[in-house]
Amino acid sequence: MPFLLDYTPSGGHILFQNILADKCTDAVREIGYLEDDMRSSCERIIPGNLRRKNGVSINAASVFSGLGRLAEYISLITMEAFKDNKIPVTVSDTYDHCMNLDNSWAEGSPHARCIRAPFGLHKKNQEKYEKWDQQCLVDVIGGFYDGKSMQGDACNK
């Protein structure tokens, strides 16, 4: 499955490209589950509302749900594997020094979520820690996999 590895000053992101009807995406969709009210929410269209003007397909929402379930599973097995480590593993930024497996991107309904754009200004130091004298930092691409080969700096490490 194609992906982009994106480093930030406080960690990194793996952004997957989920092409509907692709074999990998179909497998992820099968893992997902949508309650009846979530299906209704996805299908609700409100003209003039930026997030609701087109609705969200049930297929895309099921893939989104499957990715969230996979992320949660990976978090749980990572926490178990590193339970005796000196640095705690968390599923949110609960400690100043931890290995954070942030899955906040998966909360809420699919129509209300969007992918964080690579190369967006990273203002966490200013907004979270009130370090106003620092310049905003920019994300750095560590590598990407196009479905055939891995490319970028991450390949050399």
Secondary structure as UniProt FT lines:
FT   STRAND          3..8
FT   TURN            9..10
FT   STRAND          11..16
FT   TURN            20..21
FT   HELIX           23..31
FT   HELIX           36..43
FT   TURN            47..48
FT   TURN            50..52
FT   HELIX           58..81
FT   TURN            82..84
FT   STRAND          89..90
FT   STRAND          99..100
FT   HELIX           104..106
FT   HELIX           110..112
FT   TURN            118..119
FT   STRAND          121..122
FT   HELIX           124..127
FT   TURN            128..129
FT   TURN            132..133
FT   STRAND          137..138
FT   STRAND          140..145
FT   STRAND          150..151
FT   HELIX           153..156
//
